[in-house]
Amino acid sequence: QVQLLESGGGLVQPGGSLRLSCAASGSIFRLSDMGWFRQAPGKSRELVAAVTSGGSTNYADSVKGRFTISRDNAKNTVDLQMNSLKPEDTAVYYCYLQAGVSRSWGQGTQVTVSS
């Protein structure tokens, strides 16, 4: 019904940048809230950033000023620009799409920040 394809993860050094992208299919993208969670081993899942169908955004305190979430309704994509990356940002990042009461998840993409 809904498929989310994530890309852009990888290994970067502290202070580096990555841009994650999530492409949605099988849904009415414009009417959906979307965002990113992350989960590191031994830690709870954390909401990193979200953008509503109305365009409002919110961020975890730990990433404010460093990460920017954006959406392109014409392309059915949501991106997460990650700058000034820290080792604490290392996690599997999961894209989600909220359509009404249903939430769909991507498979996750690994982000590793290490020197």
QUIDA-V288487 format. One record per residue. N is the residue number from 1. RES is the residue in one small letter. PSI is psi as a letter, one per 40 degrees, with the letter a starting at -180 (none if undefined). D_LAST is the distance of its C-alpha to the last C-alpha in whole Angstrom. Layout:
((N & RES & PSI & D_LAST) (N & RES & PSI & D_LAST))
This chain:
((1 & q & d & 40) (2 & v & h & 37) (3 & q & h & 34) (4 & l & h & 30) (5 & l & h & 28) (6 & e & i & 24) (7 & s & i & 22) (8 & g & e & 19) (9 & g & i & 16) (10 & g & a & 13) (11 & l & h & 10) (12 & v & i & 8) (13 & q & i & 5) (14 & p & h & 6) (15 & g & e & 10) (16 & g & a & 10) (17 & s & i & 14) (18 & l & i & 15) (19 & r & h & 19) (20 & l & i & 20) (21 & s & i & 24) (22 & c & h & 27) (23 & a & h & 30) (24 & a & i & 33) (25 & s & i & 36) (26 & g & e & 39) (27 & s & i & 39) (28 & i & g & 41) (29 & f & d & 37) (30 & r & d & 39) (31 & l & e & 40) (32 & s & i & 37) (33 & d & i & 35) (34 & m & i & 31) (35 & g & a & 28) (36 & w & h & 24) (37 & f & i & 24) (38 & r & i & 21) (39 & q & h & 20) (40 & a & i & 18) (41 & p & h & 19) (42 & g & e & 21) (43 & k & i & 21) (44 & s & i & 24) (45 & r & h & 24) (46 & e & h & 24) (47 & l & h & 25) (48 & v & d & 23) (49 & a & i & 25) (50 & a & i & 29) (51 & v & h & 31) (52 & t & i & 35) (53 & s & d & 37) (54 & g & e & 39) (55 & g & e & 36) (56 & s & i & 35) (57 & t & i & 31) (58 & n & i & 29) (59 & y & i & 26) (60 & a & i & 24) (61 & d & d & 24) (62 & s & e & 20) (63 & v & e & 20) (64 & k & h & 23) (65 & g & e & 22) (66 & r & d & 19) (67 & f & i & 20) (68 & t & h & 23) (69 & i & i & 25) (70 & s & i & 28) (71 & r & i & 31) (72 & d & h & 33) (73 & n & d & 36) (74 & a & d & 38) (75 & k & e & 35) (76 & n & f & 34) (77 & t & i & 31) (78 & v & h & 28) (79 & d & i & 25) (80 & l & h & 22) (81 & q & h & 20) (82 & m & h & 17) (83 & n & i & 16) (84 & s & f & 13) (85 & l & i & 11) (86 & k & i & 10) (87 & p & d & 9) (88 & e & e & 12) (89 & d & e & 13) (90 & t & h & 12) (91 & a & i & 15) (92 & v & h & 18) (93 & y & h & 20) (94 & y & h & 24) (95 & c & i & 26) (96 & y & i & 29) (97 & l & h & 33) (98 & q & h & 36) (99 & a & h & 39) (100 & g & b & 42) (101 & v & e & 41) (102 & s & h & 39) (103 & r & h & 35) (104 & s & i & 34) (105 & w & i & 30) (106 & g & i & 28) (107 & q & e & 26) (108 & g & i & 23) (109 & t & h & 19) (110 & q & h & 16) (111 & v & h & 13) (112 & t & h & 10) (113 & v & h & 7) (114 & s & i & 4) (115 & s & none & 0))
